[in-house]
Amino acid sequence: MPLNESWQTGEIPGPKKASLIVKPDIADAMIRRAKRPILIVGHGILEYEVEGLRLIDCLIELAKKGKIPVVVTASTNKEFLARGYIPAAIMPAVDIANRLTDATWKGIDGKDTYDLAIFVGLPYSMEWTILSGLKHFAPGVKTMTLDCVYQPNASWSFPNSTIKEWAASLRAIVANLGD
């Protein structure tokens, strides 16, 4: 399967498709450039462990280094708390997506709107639909997905890759943010 094709072949994204994150530096640049990023984490991230490292730990490190507030789905919150990390909010992914389309919403902290929404760990079809909605109804919000499958409705997406390649990319993003 080509790197920039939908992971589920029945999905047709339209003419505007995500740019590939072929190097972790691309993701780092987008995160650094964002004035108000937000990280939305679903339960899928709990399934992965590579070479003794749970990928949820990479995301916690990413949030800390990038000073990114984290919104978790209810089933994910327990794992974040077990690691001593308190997310900014717990809410259904569809709810946070709906709020991101509202140009008057001032964010979880009441300060300002978000300009970059980073998604990881949601079910593919749910993330597909959420990203499609944001692409069409939230033009001021750029989107990035850090999953190991290509999401054409995002602004930026990792290509289809193995879990090991994906884990290496996540680690590199976290390491680069510390520079």
C-alpha positions as CSV (number, residue, x, y, z in Angstrom):
1,M,0.0,0.0,0.0
2,P,1.4,3.4,-0.9
3,L,2.4,5.6,2.1
4,N,-0.2,8.3,1.3
5,E,-3.2,6.2,0.7
6,S,-6.1,5.8,3.2
7,W,-5.5,2.9,5.5
8,Q,-9.1,1.8,4.8
9,T,-9.4,1.7,1.1
10,G,-13.1,2.5,0.9
11,E,-12.6,5.9,2.3
12,I,-12.4,8.7,-0.3
13,P,-11.0,12.0,1.2
14,G,-11.6,14.4,-1.6
15,P,-9.0,16.5,-3.5
16,K,-7.4,18.1,-0.4
17,K,-5.2,15.4,1.3
18,A,-2.8,15.5,4.2
19,S,0.9,16.3,3.8
20,L,3.1,13.5,4.9
21,I,5.2,13.7,8.0
22,V,8.2,11.8,6.5
23,K,10.7,13.1,9.1
24,P,10.0,13.8,12.8
25,D,11.5,17.3,12.2
26,I,8.4,18.2,10.3
27,A,6.1,17.4,13.2
28,D,8.5,19.3,15.6
29,A,8.4,22.4,13.4
30,M,4.6,22.4,13.3
31,I,4.4,22.0,17.1
32,R,7.0,24.7,17.7
33,R,5.3,27.0,15.3
34,A,1.8,26.6,16.8
35,K,0.8,29.3,19.3
36,R,-1.9,27.1,21.0
37,P,-1.6,23.4,20.3
38,I,-3.8,20.7,21.9
39,L,-3.3,17.0,22.1
40,I,-6.3,14.7,21.9
41,V,-5.5,11.1,23.0
42,G,-7.7,8.1,22.6
43,H,-7.6,4.6,24.1
44,G,-5.8,3.1,21.1
45,I,-2.4,4.4,22.4
46,L,-2.7,2.0,25.4
47,E,-2.3,-1.0,23.1
48,Y,1.3,-0.3,22.0
49,E,4.6,-1.2,23.6
50,V,7.8,-1.2,21.6
51,E,11.1,-2.5,23.0
52,G,9.9,-2.1,26.6
53,L,8.5,1.4,26.2
54,R,4.8,2.1,26.4
55,L,3.9,4.7,23.8
56,I,1.7,6.5,26.2
57,D,4.9,7.5,28.0
58,C,6.1,9.1,24.8
59,L,3.0,11.2,24.6
60,I,3.3,12.3,28.2
61,E,6.8,13.4,27.5
62,L,5.7,15.2,24.3
63,A,3.0,17.1,26.2
64,K,5.4,18.1,28.9
65,K,8.2,19.2,26.6
66,G,5.9,20.9,24.1
67,K,3.8,22.4,26.9
68,I,0.7,21.0,25.2
69,P,-2.5,20.5,27.1
70,V,-3.9,17.0,26.8
71,V,-7.5,16.0,26.4
72,V,-8.1,12.3,27.0
73,T,-11.0,10.1,26.5
74,A,-12.5,8.6,29.7
75,S,-10.9,5.2,29.3
76,T,-7.5,6.7,28.8
77,N,-7.5,9.0,31.9
78,K,-6.8,6.2,34.3
79,E,-3.5,5.3,32.6
80,F,-2.4,9.0,32.5
81,L,-3.1,9.4,36.2
82,A,-1.3,6.1,37.0
83,R,1.8,7.8,35.5
84,G,1.4,10.9,37.6
85,Y,0.2,13.1,34.7
86,I,-3.0,15.0,35.1
87,P,-4.6,15.8,31.7
88,A,-6.2,19.2,31.1
89,A,-9.6,17.6,30.4
90,I,-11.5,14.4,30.0
91,M,-14.1,14.4,27.3
92,P,-15.4,12.3,24.4
93,A,-13.4,12.9,21.2
94,V,-16.5,14.0,19.3
95,D,-17.1,16.7,22.0
96,I,-13.7,18.2,21.7
97,A,-13.9,18.1,17.9
98,N,-17.2,19.9,18.1
99,R,-15.7,22.6,20.3
100,L,-12.8,23.0,18.0
101,T,-15.2,24.0,15.2
102,D,-16.6,26.8,17.3
103,A,-14.5,29.9,16.5
104,T,-15.8,31.6,19.7
105,W,-14.7,28.8,22.1
106,K,-11.7,30.0,24.2
107,G,-10.3,26.6,24.9
108,I,-10.2,24.5,28.0
109,D,-8.4,27.2,30.0
110,G,-10.7,30.0,28.7
111,K,-7.7,31.9,27.2
112,D,-7.9,31.5,23.4
113,T,-8.7,29.2,20.5
114,Y,-6.4,26.4,19.4
115,D,-4.5,26.6,16.2
116,L,-3.1,23.0,16.1
117,A,-5.0,19.9,17.1
118,I,-2.9,16.8,17.4
119,F,-4.8,13.5,17.4
120,V,-3.5,10.0,18.4
121,G,-5.1,6.8,19.5
122,L,-8.6,7.2,18.3
123,P,-10.4,4.5,16.2
124,Y,-9.5,5.1,12.6
125,S,-13.0,5.7,11.3
126,M,-13.8,8.1,14.2
127,E,-10.6,10.0,13.6
128,W,-11.3,10.1,9.9
129,T,-14.8,11.6,10.5
130,I,-13.5,14.1,13.1
131,L,-10.7,15.3,10.8
132,S,-13.0,15.6,7.9
133,G,-15.3,17.8,10.0
134,L,-12.4,20.0,11.1
135,K,-11.1,20.2,7.6
136,H,-14.4,21.7,6.4
137,F,-15.7,23.5,9.4
138,A,-12.7,24.8,11.4
139,P,-10.4,26.5,8.8
140,G,-8.4,28.2,11.5
141,V,-7.4,24.9,13.1
142,K,-4.6,22.9,11.5
143,T,-4.7,19.2,12.3
144,M,-2.0,16.6,12.8
145,T,-2.3,12.9,13.4
146,L,0.5,10.9,15.1
147,D,-0.9,7.5,14.4
148,C,0.9,4.9,12.3
149,V,-1.7,5.0,9.6
150,Y,-2.2,7.8,7.0
151,Q,-5.2,10.0,7.7
152,P,-5.9,12.0,4.5
153,N,-8.3,14.4,6.2
154,A,-5.6,15.8,8.5
155,S,-3.4,18.7,7.6
156,W,-0.4,16.5,8.4
157,S,-0.2,12.8,8.9
158,F,2.4,10.0,9.4
159,P,2.5,7.6,6.4
160,N,1.3,4.0,6.8
161,S,4.1,2.4,8.8
162,T,5.0,-0.4,11.1
163,I,4.6,0.0,14.8
164,K,8.4,-0.1,15.3
165,E,8.9,2.7,12.7
166,W,6.0,4.7,14.3
167,A,7.5,4.3,17.8
168,A,10.9,5.5,16.5
169,S,9.3,8.6,15.0
170,L,7.4,9.4,18.2
171,R,10.6,9.1,20.2
172,A,12.5,11.3,17.7
173,I,9.7,14.0,17.9
174,V,10.0,14.0,21.7
175,A,13.8,14.1,21.6
176,N,13.9,17.0,19.1
177,L,11.4,19.1,21.2
178,G,14.0,19.1,24.0
179,D,16.5,20.9,21.8
